[in-house]
């Protein structure tokens, strides 16, 4: 029943014996390779890529958003998690949002954590100057770059949002019209903001002209920022959360990331024999969907900012808890809305990329403004598009993820590094909101359990559970797969054959015997993998 990439164009994976870069934008892939060719390490390349993606994919991951890194450092064999997400502004209280959380506007944005997160990674692990690493981003912002088909499409799809914020529309809707693919997009204000960061580091953003401009816009548009919010921002650097799967160690971002959901799903699935089974088999899809429901139910009940709540993720990953959750799966019938498991004790739009250098250092990165175009607000005179990350909170007093000033919301952002004998064998991630963990599970299982190479794993058709009995499935499965899942109680909704909401993954594998790096980009993406 396994079709693999039978219906996919014949491409990839890219292969090399020294370095590999996989990003969702060809210009970013080239820039990362240039850094590596010049002697920079994987983190240097990641910093360059992150800054450039903030210019060339503004709808997904601009400077006003967030960034998460997982960094494997070969010299120590240690994985470090960098959480570059921001907190709720100083007067963003439950009372201030009594009428609900808005999707757009200044009141939807959290403090941007992207800049400090990227700089923290460079300061700890980089070997090249910030000025050098930021030159590609500054140049493409100042001189422009050709608008891709995907960027033009997302401008057209969200033109009403862009028009509703004059400073945003002025940049992305020149003279009020829709730009066409191949037109040159220049972002002069953004280039000056990037130059300030390159010259003055974090102070060039969190204490400079941008900070003053953000306070002004916040006061004009009814936002909740205070003068202390940006200077007080800090990046959380910590150990990742880990779990074993089939003899491998899987590293994920700790909370506030939802990386623990990936680990809980893997822990549930490890109790089933999946070796050699087709990822397109209805039995396997059913098990994965049901495991997803359980892990998400637990996350909704317990997850929150660990600095302000009692959330201890290790309780969700104990063998006893996982076994109890596994026993609750009915192999023949779908569940609708399972309850969270009982713990005995407890103290949307995005881009991802991966880099491996010649020394074996590896970075899995993901960055986002949340929904496409984030809050919609470009801060006047800065070119910076703000996120709408406050939508990640809940408005329920006492909940671990309740809105509170100075608190980080739960993030969908997560990525993974998988190691064997303390050396990386798989580095990857995907955008896609709540679909991220579902795509990551499908990709990891296809590689580890079914033995797929990285490109075949990304080319497989995908499913995505939304709520209740509803499951979206790409139209490339056999008809019998849909029929069997419907017989078990799933409500199947067929999407297009390469539905973008199913994730746009970037993955690199490393063969420990030969040292060969294989890089793959999702065909649902516009990016590229390359190396040597």
C-alpha positions as CSV (number, residue, x, y, z in Angstrom):
1,X,0.0,0.0,0.0
2,X,3.0,2.3,0.5
3,X,3.3,4.7,-2.5
4,X,6.3,6.7,-1.2
5,X,7.1,9.4,-3.7
6,X,5.5,7.5,-6.7
7,X,3.4,10.6,-7.4
8,X,6.1,13.1,-6.5
9,X,8.4,14.8,-9.0
10,X,11.8,13.1,-9.0
11,X,14.0,15.4,-6.9
12,X,16.4,15.1,-4.0
13,X,17.5,14.3,-1.5
14,X,20.5,16.6,-1.8
15,X,23.7,14.8,-0.7
16,X,27.1,15.8,0.5
17,X,29.9,14.6,2.8
18,X,30.7,17.8,4.5
19,X,27.9,20.4,4.9
20,X,24.2,20.6,4.2
21,X,21.7,23.4,4.4
22,X,17.9,23.0,4.0
23,X,15.7,26.1,4.1
24,X,12.3,27.2,2.7
25,X,13.8,30.0,0.5
26,X,16.5,29.4,-2.1
27,X,18.3,32.8,-1.4
28,X,18.6,31.8,2.2
29,X,20.0,28.4,1.3
30,X,22.7,30.1,-0.9
31,X,23.5,32.6,1.9
32,X,24.0,29.8,4.4
33,X,26.3,27.8,2.1
34,X,28.3,31.0,1.5
35,X,28.9,31.3,5.3
36,X,30.0,27.7,5.5
37,X,32.2,28.0,2.5
38,X,33.9,31.0,4.1
39,X,34.8,28.9,7.2
40,X,31.8,29.8,9.4
41,X,30.1,27.1,11.5
42,X,26.6,25.8,11.5
43,X,25.4,28.5,14.0
44,X,27.0,31.3,11.9
45,X,25.1,30.0,8.9
46,X,21.9,29.7,11.0
47,X,22.2,33.4,12.1
48,X,22.7,34.5,8.5
49,X,19.8,32.4,7.3
50,X,17.4,33.6,10.1
51,X,18.1,37.3,9.4
52,X,17.7,36.8,5.6
53,X,14.5,34.8,6.0
54,X,13.1,37.7,8.0
55,X,13.6,39.8,4.8
56,X,12.6,37.4,2.1
57,X,9.7,35.6,3.9
58,X,8.1,38.5,5.8
59,X,4.7,36.9,5.8
60,X,6.0,34.1,8.0
61,X,9.0,35.1,10.1
62,X,9.8,38.8,10.2
63,X,12.0,40.6,12.7
64,X,9.0,41.3,14.9
65,X,8.4,37.6,15.5
66,X,10.0,34.8,17.5
67,X,12.7,32.2,16.9
68,X,13.6,28.8,18.5
69,X,17.0,27.0,18.0
70,X,18.1,23.5,18.9
71,X,21.9,23.4,18.6
72,X,24.0,20.3,18.7
73,X,27.7,21.1,19.5
74,X,30.0,18.3,18.4
75,X,32.9,19.3,20.7
76,X,30.7,18.6,23.8
77,X,28.0,16.3,22.4
78,X,25.5,18.5,24.1
79,X,22.2,19.9,22.7
80,X,21.2,23.4,23.8
81,X,17.7,24.8,23.4
82,X,17.3,28.6,22.7
83,X,13.8,30.0,23.2
84,X,13.7,33.4,21.6
85,X,10.0,34.1,22.2
86,X,8.5,37.2,23.8
87,X,6.2,37.9,26.7
88,X,2.9,39.7,27.0
89,X,3.3,43.5,27.2
90,X,3.2,45.2,30.6
91,X,-0.5,46.1,30.8
92,X,-1.9,43.1,28.8
93,X,-4.1,41.8,31.6
94,X,-7.2,39.5,31.5
95,X,-9.3,42.5,32.3
96,X,-7.9,44.4,29.3
97,X,-9.0,41.6,27.0
98,X,-12.3,40.9,28.6
99,X,-14.0,41.1,25.2
100,X,-11.6,38.6,23.6
101,X,-8.1,38.3,22.0
102,X,-7.9,40.0,18.6
103,X,-6.4,38.3,15.6
104,X,-4.8,41.5,14.2
105,X,-3.6,44.9,15.4
106,X,-1.1,46.1,18.0
107,X,-3.2,44.5,20.8
108,X,-2.5,41.1,19.4
109,X,1.3,41.3,19.6
110,X,3.8,40.1,22.2
111,X,7.3,41.5,22.7
112,X,9.4,40.4,19.7
113,X,11.9,37.8,20.8
114,X,13.5,37.1,17.4
115,X,16.4,39.5,17.5
116,X,17.6,38.6,21.0
117,X,17.2,34.9,20.3
118,X,19.3,35.0,17.1
119,X,22.0,37.2,18.8
120,X,22.1,34.8,21.9
121,X,22.8,31.9,19.6
122,X,25.6,33.8,17.8
123,X,27.1,35.1,21.1
124,X,27.3,31.5,22.5
125,X,28.4,29.5,19.5
126,X,29.2,31.8,16.5
127,X,32.6,32.5,15.1
128,X,31.9,35.3,12.7
129,X,31.0,39.0,13.4
130,X,27.3,40.0,13.5
131,X,28.1,42.6,10.9
132,X,29.4,40.0,8.5
133,X,26.5,37.6,9.1
134,X,23.8,40.3,8.6
135,X,25.1,41.7,5.3
136,X,23.0,39.5,3.1
137,X,19.8,40.4,4.9
138,X,20.7,44.1,4.9
139,X,21.5,44.0,1.2
140,X,18.4,42.2,0.2
141,X,16.3,44.6,2.3
142,X,18.0,47.7,0.9
143,X,18.4,46.7,-2.7
144,X,15.5,44.3,-3.0
145,X,14.9,40.8,-4.2
146,X,12.5,39.2,-6.7
147,X,9.0,38.5,-5.2
148,X,8.5,34.7,-5.4
149,X,5.3,33.1,-6.6
150,X,4.4,32.1,-3.0
151,X,5.0,35.6,-1.6
152,X,2.9,37.2,-4.3
153,X,0.2,34.6,-3.6
154,X,0.1,35.3,0.1
155,X,0.1,39.1,-0.5
156,X,-3.0,38.6,-2.7
157,X,-4.7,36.3,-0.2
158,X,-4.3,38.7,2.7
159,X,-4.5,42.0,0.8
160,X,-7.4,43.2,2.9
161,X,-5.3,42.7,6.1
162,X,-2.3,44.6,4.5
163,X,-4.5,47.5,3.3
164,X,-6.0,47.9,6.8
165,X,-2.6,49.0,8.1
166,X,-1.3,51.9,6.1
167,X,2.4,51.4,6.9
168,X,2.1,47.7,5.9
169,X,0.2,48.3,2.7
170,X,2.7,50.9,1.6
171,X,5.5,48.3,1.6
172,X,3.7,45.2,0.2
173,X,1.0,46.8,-2.0
174,X,2.9,49.4,-4.0
175,X,0.5,52.2,-5.1
176,X,-2.3,50.1,-3.7
177,X,-1.9,47.3,-6.2
178,X,-1.0,43.6,-6.0
179,X,2.7,43.0,-6.9
180,X,3.4,40.3,-9.5
181,X,6.0,37.5,-9.2
182,X,9.4,38.7,-10.2
183,X,8.9,42.3,-9.2
184,X,11.6,43.7,-6.9
185,X,10.6,44.2,-3.2
186,X,12.6,46.8,-1.4
187,X,12.3,47.4,2.4
188,X,14.4,50.5,3.1
189,X,13.1,51.1,6.6
190,X,13.8,47.5,7.5
191,X,17.4,47.7,6.1
192,X,18.0,50.6,8.5
193,X,16.7,48.7,11.4
194,X,18.9,45.7,10.5
195,X,21.9,48.1,10.2
196,X,21.2,49.3,13.7
197,X,21.1,45.7,15.0
198,X,24.4,44.9,13.2
199,X,26.1,47.9,14.7
200,X,24.7,47.9,18.2
201,X,23.5,44.4,18.8
202,X,20.4,43.9,21.0
203,X,20.5,47.6,22.1
204,X,20.0,48.6,18.5
205,X,16.6,47.0,18.6
206,X,15.4,46.8,22.2
207,X,16.7,50.2,23.3
208,X,17.1,52.1,20.0
209,X,14.9,53.8,17.4
210,X,12.7,50.7,17.0
211,X,11.8,50.6,20.7
212,X,10.8,54.3,20.7
213,X,8.7,53.8,17.5
214,X,6.9,50.8,18.9
215,X,5.9,52.7,22.1
216,X,4.6,55.5,19.9
217,X,2.5,53.1,17.7
218,X,1.3,51.3,20.8
219,X,0.1,54.6,22.4
220,X,-1.6,55.7,19.1
221,X,-3.4,52.4,18.5
222,X,-4.4,51.3,22.0
223,X,-1.6,48.8,22.6
224,X,-0.4,47.6,26.0
225,X,3.4,48.2,25.7
226,X,5.3,50.0,28.5
227,X,8.7,51.6,28.4
228,X,10.2,48.6,30.3
229,X,8.9,45.8,28.0
230,X,11.6,45.8,25.4
231,X,14.7,46.6,27.5
232,X,13.6,43.9,30.0
233,X,13.3,41.1,27.4
234,X,15.5,38.1,27.7
235,X,16.1,34.8,25.8
236,X,15.7,31.5,27.7
237,X,18.6,29.2,27.2
238,X,18.2,25.8,28.7
239,X,18.4,22.0,28.2
240,X,16.0,20.5,25.7
241,X,13.4,17.9,26.7
242,X,14.2,14.3,25.5
243,X,12.7,10.9,25.1
244,X,13.9,7.6,23.6
245,X,12.3,6.1,20.6
246,X,13.4,2.8,19.1
247,X,16.9,3.1,20.6
248,X,17.3,6.7,19.5
249,X,17.2,9.9,21.6
250,X,14.8,12.6,20.4
251,X,15.6,16.2,21.5
252,X,12.8,18.7,21.4
253,X,12.2,22.3,22.5
254,X,11.0,22.5,26.1
255,X,7.9,24.6,27.1
256,X,6.7,27.1,26.1
257,X,7.1,25.1,22.9
258,X,4.8,22.2,22.2
259,X,7.7,19.9,21.5
260,X,6.7,17.7,24.4
261,X,3.6,16.7,22.4
262,X,5.9,15.1,19.8
263,X,7.7,13.2,22.6
264,X,4.4,12.1,24.2
265,X,3.1,10.9,20.8
266,X,6.3,9.0,20.2
267,X,6.1,7.5,23.7
268,X,2.6,6.3,23.0
269,X,3.5,4.8,19.6
270,X,6.6,3.1,20.9
271,X,4.3,0.5,22.5
272,X,3.1,-0.7,19.1
273,X,5.2,-2.7,16.6
274,X,5.5,-0.3,13.6
275,X,8.7,-1.7,12.0
276,X,8.4,-1.8,8.2
277,X,4.8,-0.8,8.2
278,X,3.6,1.5,5.5
279,X,2.9,5.1,6.5
280,X,-0.2,4.9,4.3
281,X,-1.6,2.0,6.1
282,X,-5.0,2.8,7.8
283,X,-4.1,0.9,11.0
284,X,-1.0,3.1,11.4
285,X,-2.8,6.4,10.5
286,X,-5.6,5.5,13.0
287,X,-3.0,4.9,15.8
288,X,-1.2,8.1,15.1
289,X,-4.4,10.2,15.0
290,X,-5.6,8.7,18.3
291,X,-2.2,9.3,19.9
292,X,-2.3,12.9,18.7
293,X,-5.7,13.5,20.3
294,X,-4.4,12.2,23.6
295,X,-1.3,14.3,23.6
296,X,-3.1,17.5,22.6
297,X,-5.7,16.9,25.3
298,X,-2.9,16.7,27.9
299,X,-1.2,19.8,26.5
300,X,-4.4,21.8,26.6
301,X,-5.0,20.9,30.3
302,X,-1.5,21.3,31.7
303,X,0.9,23.3,29.4
304,X,2.0,26.8,30.3
305,X,5.0,29.1,30.8
306,X,7.1,27.0,33.3
307,X,8.5,30.3,34.7
308,X,5.0,31.3,35.9
309,X,3.2,27.9,36.2
310,X,3.8,24.5,37.8
311,X,4.0,22.7,34.5
312,X,6.6,19.9,34.7
313,X,6.7,18.2,31.3
314,X,8.5,15.1,32.6
315,X,5.3,13.9,34.2
316,X,3.8,13.5,30.7
317,X,6.6,11.3,29.6
318,X,6.9,8.8,32.4
319,X,6.5,5.1,31.3
320,X,3.4,4.6,33.5
321,X,1.6,7.7,32.2
322,X,2.4,6.8,28.6
323,X,1.2,3.2,29.1
324,X,-2.1,4.4,30.6
325,X,-2.6,6.7,27.6
326,X,-1.7,3.9,25.2
327,X,-4.3,1.6,26.8
328,X,-7.0,4.2,26.2
329,X,-6.7,3.8,22.4
330,X,-9.4,1.7,20.8
331,X,-7.7,0.1,17.7
332,X,-11.0,-0.3,15.8
333,X,-12.9,2.9,16.7
334,X,-12.1,6.6,16.7
335,X,-12.5,8.8,19.8
336,X,-14.1,12.2,19.6
337,X,-12.6,14.4,22.3
338,X,-10.6,12.4,24.9
339,X,-10.0,13.9,28.3
340,X,-6.6,14.7,29.6
341,X,-4.8,12.0,31.4
342,X,-4.6,12.2,35.2
343,X,-1.3,13.2,36.6
344,X,-0.6,11.9,40.1
345,X,1.7,14.8,40.9
346,X,2.7,18.0,39.1
347,X,5.0,20.6,40.9
348,X,0.3,29.8,12.7
349,X,2.6,31.0,10.3
350,X,6.2,29.9,10.3
351,X,9.3,28.7,8.5
352,X,11.9,26.1,9.6
353,X,15.4,25.2,8.4
354,X,18.3,22.9,9.3
355,X,22.1,23.2,9.0
356,X,25.0,20.8,9.5
357,X,28.6,21.8,9.2
358,X,31.8,19.9,8.4
359,X,32.6,19.5,12.1
360,X,29.2,17.8,12.8
361,X,27.6,20.8,14.5
362,X,23.9,21.0,13.8
363,X,21.1,23.5,14.1
364,X,17.4,22.9,13.8
365,X,15.6,26.3,13.7
366,X,12.1,27.6,13.4
367,X,10.9,31.2,13.4
368,X,7.5,32.8,13.1
369,X,5.1,35.8,13.3
370,X,2.3,33.2,14.1
371,X,-0.5,33.7,11.5
372,X,0.4,34.8,8.0
373,X,1.5,38.5,8.3
374,X,1.2,38.3,12.1
375,X,-0.6,41.2,13.6
376,X,-0.6,43.0,10.3
377,X,1.1,46.0,11.9
378,X,4.4,47.4,10.5
379,X,5.9,49.8,13.1
380,X,6.1,53.1,11.3
381,X,9.6,54.0,10.0
382,X,11.2,50.7,11.0
383,X,9.9,48.2,8.5
384,X,9.3,45.7,11.3
385,X,6.2,43.6,11.1
386,X,4.9,42.5,14.5
387,X,3.6,39.1,15.5
388,X,0.1,38.2,16.8
389,X,1.4,35.7,19.3
390,X,-0.9,36.8,22.2
391,X,-3.5,34.6,20.4
392,X,-1.7,31.7,22.0
393,X,-3.0,32.5,25.4
394,X,-6.3,31.5,27.0
395,X,-8.6,33.9,28.8
396,X,-9.3,31.7,31.8
397,X,-8.1,32.8,35.2
398,X,-6.0,30.1,36.9
399,X,-5.2,28.2,33.7
400,X,-1.5,27.4,33.2
401,X,-1.6,29.3,29.9
402,X,-3.7,32.2,31.1
403,X,-2.8,35.7,29.8
404,X,-0.6,37.7,32.2
405,X,1.9,40.6,31.7
406,X,5.4,39.3,31.4
407,X,4.3,35.8,30.6
408,X,5.1,33.8,27.5
409,X,2.2,32.1,25.6
410,X,2.3,28.4,24.7
411,X,3.9,28.1,21.2
412,X,3.2,25.7,18.4
413,X,6.9,26.2,17.4
414,X,9.0,23.1,17.8
415,X,11.8,21.3,16.0
416,X,13.9,18.2,16.7
417,X,17.3,16.7,16.7
418,X,17.5,12.9,16.9
419,X,20.8,11.2,18.0
420,X,22.2,7.7,18.1
421,X,25.1,7.1,20.5
422,X,25.1,10.8,21.2
423,X,25.7,11.8,17.6
424,X,23.0,13.4,15.4
425,X,21.3,11.3,12.7
426,X,18.2,13.5,12.0
427,X,17.7,17.3,12.2
428,X,14.4,18.8,11.2
429,X,11.1,20.7,11.7
430,X,8.2,22.2,9.9
431,X,5.9,25.2,10.0
432,X,2.2,24.7,10.1
433,X,0.7,25.8,13.5
434,X,-1.0,22.9,15.3
435,X,0.0,20.7,12.3
436,X,3.7,21.0,13.2
437,X,3.8,18.2,15.7
438,X,1.6,16.0,13.5
439,X,3.9,16.4,10.5
440,X,7.0,15.9,12.7
441,X,5.5,12.6,14.0
442,X,4.7,11.4,10.5
443,X,8.2,12.2,9.2
444,X,10.1,10.7,12.1
445,X,8.1,7.5,12.0
446,X,8.4,7.2,8.2
447,X,12.2,7.4,8.5
448,X,12.7,5.4,11.7
449,X,10.0,2.8,11.4
450,X,9.4,2.5,7.7
451,X,13.0,3.0,6.6
452,X,12.3,5.9,4.2
453,X,15.0,8.3,3.1
454,X,14.4,11.9,4.1
455,X,13.0,13.0,0.7
456,X,10.6,10.0,0.4
457,X,9.4,10.7,4.0
458,X,8.6,14.3,3.0
459,X,7.0,13.2,-0.3
460,X,4.5,10.9,1.3
461,X,0.8,12.0,1.5
462,X,-0.1,13.5,4.9
463,X,-3.1,13.6,7.2
464,X,-3.9,16.2,9.8
465,X,-6.4,15.9,12.7
466,X,-8.4,19.1,13.4
467,X,-11.0,18.4,16.1
468,X,-13.4,15.6,17.2
469,X,-13.7,13.0,14.5
470,X,-12.5,15.3,11.7
471,X,-9.3,14.3,9.8
472,X,-8.0,16.1,6.8
473,X,-6.2,13.9,4.3
474,X,-4.4,14.7,1.1
475,X,-6.1,13.1,-2.0
476,X,-3.1,10.9,-2.8
477,X,-4.1,8.0,-0.6
478,X,-5.8,4.8,-2.0
479,X,-9.6,5.0,-1.8
480,X,-9.5,2.0,0.5
481,X,-7.6,4.0,3.1
482,X,-10.3,6.6,3.4
483,X,-13.0,4.0,3.5
484,X,-11.4,2.0,6.3
485,X,-10.8,5.1,8.4
486,X,-14.4,6.2,7.9
487,X,-15.6,2.8,9.0
488,X,-13.7,3.3,12.3
489,X,-15.6,6.6,12.9
490,X,-13.2,9.2,11.4
491,X,-14.8,12.0,9.4
492,X,-12.4,12.2,6.4
493,X,-12.0,15.5,4.5
494,X,-10.0,15.2,1.3
495,X,-7.7,18.1,0.5
496,X,-5.6,18.9,-2.5
497,X,-2.8,16.5,-3.4
498,X,-0.1,18.8,-1.9
499,X,-1.9,20.7,0.7
500,X,0.3,23.4,2.3
501,X,-1.4,23.3,5.6
502,X,0.0,19.8,6.1
503,X,3.4,21.3,6.8
504,X,6.5,22.4,4.7
505,X,9.2,20.4,6.4
506,X,13.0,20.7,6.1
507,X,15.1,17.7,7.2
508,X,18.7,16.6,7.1
509,X,19.9,13.1,7.9
510,X,23.5,12.0,8.7
511,X,24.7,8.5,8.0
512,X,27.1,7.7,10.9
513,X,29.0,5.1,8.9
514,X,29.7,7.2,5.8
515,X,29.3,10.7,7.1
516,X,27.0,11.5,4.1
517,X,24.5,14.3,4.8
518,X,21.1,14.1,3.0
519,X,19.0,17.2,2.8
520,X,15.4,17.4,1.8
521,X,12.8,20.1,1.4
522,X,9.1,19.6,1.3
523,X,7.5,19.9,-2.2
524,X,4.8,21.9,-0.5
525,X,7.5,24.5,0.0
526,X,9.5,26.8,-2.3
527,X,12.8,26.1,-0.6
528,X,15.9,24.1,-1.5
529,X,18.4,21.8,0.1
530,X,22.1,21.9,-1.0
531,X,25.5,21.0,0.3
532,X,28.8,19.4,-0.6
